[in-house]
Amino acid sequence: MSIVDSIAKRRTYYQLNKNLPVAEQEVIGLVETITELVPDAFNMKSARAVVVTGGQQDALWDAVYNAFDGKVAREKIDGFRAAYGTILYFFDTDVVKGLQEKFPLYAANFPVWAQQANGMLQFSIWSGLRDLNIGANLQHYNPVIDEKVKAMFGLPTSWQLVAQMPFGGIVAEPDAKEKEDIAKRVKVIR
């Protein structure tokens, strides 16, 4: 499969279940491999990924719901809870700060570059999951849940939560994408 085919196949899947079409270890291996391969500025390696499955998957989404004191729809949270697992994406602020101190001329850029690398990691894993016939979606309940998540899983305080990616078996395909007028977003200058 070409990279374009892989990207085209990647979609936002909200209707997920706990039935993976592959072994859990294959998903973990994918996350580990992609995390190692995705580039980042100054080779900073600030991105962190935590794969949550089993009973902890349910506990995570119950904690997200509770963190919002009922201000988010239970049905929406239950949709994420119904997934097989969730990948939590972080970057390590200690790594970023260390590079800011080492290269003060670029200090303001390191947080931006850490976010860029994290976005590449998220997209690459999302596409890789889809190649395994696994659906996923991307959520952003941070910063409201940050401290709760770190406490639940014993994570360092220096890890900054960026996104949550529920993944699992595909219950239903999303609606077809509309073809856009790409000339509004891509300009060619000769």
Disulfide bonds with the S-S distance in Angstrom:
none
